[in-house]
Amino acid sequence: MKNRKDNMSPKDVNKTIERLDDQDWENMKKHLDEKFPSMTLPTVEDFKELVKLYGKFQTYKEGKLH
């Protein structure tokens, strides 16, 4: 079974990232900190920047592949 993100285009991922509120960011960070403790980032702001960078990279990668 595919995850929802597997069906989302990079544009959709970036739009979703832009719509997240502070509680969404906190919940995502907490979930990923628990799931991947060795990759924990110190602040929510650092986490936001990493996620935004990932979204931009996906957009770039899509442009290069298609």
C-alpha positions, 0 to 999 in steps of 0.5 A: 500500500502506498503512502499518501505522499507517494501519490502527491506531486512536488507542487502538492507537497510544497502547498501542503508544507505552506499550509501547516500550522504550528501544532502540525509542525510540532506533531511532525517533529515529535513523531520523527524525533521518536521514530529517528532519534539519531536524526533529531533536530534541536528546534522546530525552526530547524525542522521546518527548514529541513522539510522545506528544503526537501520539498524544493529538492523534490521539485528540482528532481522532478524537473530534471527527470521529466 
